[in-house]
Every structure is written in C-alpha cells, then in structure tokens.
Amino acid sequence: MFRRLFVDHPKSVDENYFEHFAVAAKFGVTMIWGGLCALVHAAVPGWCVTTGSRTIERLNAIMVIQRRAKGREVAQMQTVDWVI
C-alpha cells in the first residue's frame, strides 16, 4: 500500500517522492493562480486577458513536452550498450 501511494507514480515519471512533491506543488500553485486570473477576467474582461491561456500553455510545455523529452532521454540511457 505504501509503495502504491508514495513510490510507484513518482518512479513512473523518473522522479523520487521529493522531486515529484516539488513539481506537483508548483503545478498546483500555478493552476490556482491561473484560475484566479481567469475569475478576474470573467468579472472584468479587460484585465488578465491572456494570463489564463499563457498559464495553460506553460504548464502544458512543462508537463507534456519536457516530460516526453526526459522520457526519451531515460529510455535511451537504458538501451545504450557500453563498449570499453
């Protein structure tokens, strides 16, 4: 149970618990900020015009694009044959 809750998922994204905690916490705070700006934009359309969309683009770049690149890098490292 402990392993499933605290180890398996961070390991699946090539992070330890503390690395995953930091990344997930930063994502959470960023999403809250983007959500608050979207609410401000809903009330006053001239304010925070692009903040919500820029936040989504930035988080997507980090989560999808950089993680895919990291995954390819890790996969390549695991398949490299060493010759001495």
N, C-alpha and C positions, 0 to 999 in steps of 0.2 A: 504494500500500500504506500509506504513512504517513497519508494523508488518511483512508482507511477505518478505520485503527486509532485515530487520535487526534483527528480533526476531525468526521467525519460524525455520529456519535451525539451528542456534546455539542451540536452545532448543531441536531440534530433536536428537542432539548428546550430550545432557546433559551438555551444556556449556552456559555461558552468552556471550554477544557480545564481551566483552574484552578478555575473555578466548579464544574464537574462533578466534579473531583477532590475538592474540599472536601465537596460534598453526598454523594458516594458513600462517602467515608471516614467521614463522620459516620454514615451509614446502617449501614455495616459494623460500626463500634464499638457502635452501639446494638443491632444484631442479636446481636452476641456477648454483650453484657450481658443482653439478654432471654433468650438461650439458656442462659447460666449460671444465671440466676434460675430458669428452668424446670427445670434439672437439680437445683438445690437443692430446689425444690418437689417434685420426684419423690421425693427421698430423705426429706424432712421436709414432709409435706403442709400443715402449719400455717404454714410460712414461705413468703414470696414468693407469696402466694395469688393476687394479681391482677397482679403485675408483668409476667408474660409477655403476658397479654391486653392490658394497657394499652400495652405497648410496640408490639404489633402495631397497635392502634388508632391510636396516634400516628404511626407510620410510614405507615400507610395514608392518614391525613389529609394528611400532607405529600406523599407520592408521587402519590396519585390526585387528591384533591380540589383541593389548591393548584396542582398542575401543570395540571389541566384549566382552572382559573380563569386561570392565567397564559397558557395556550394560547389561550383565548378573547380575552384582552386583546391578545395579539400579533396574532392574526388580525384583530381589529377595527382595530388600528393600521394594518395593511397594507391595509385596504379603505376607510379614511377618505378622502373627497375633500376637499381643501383649497380653500377659497374665500377669496379676498382681496378 
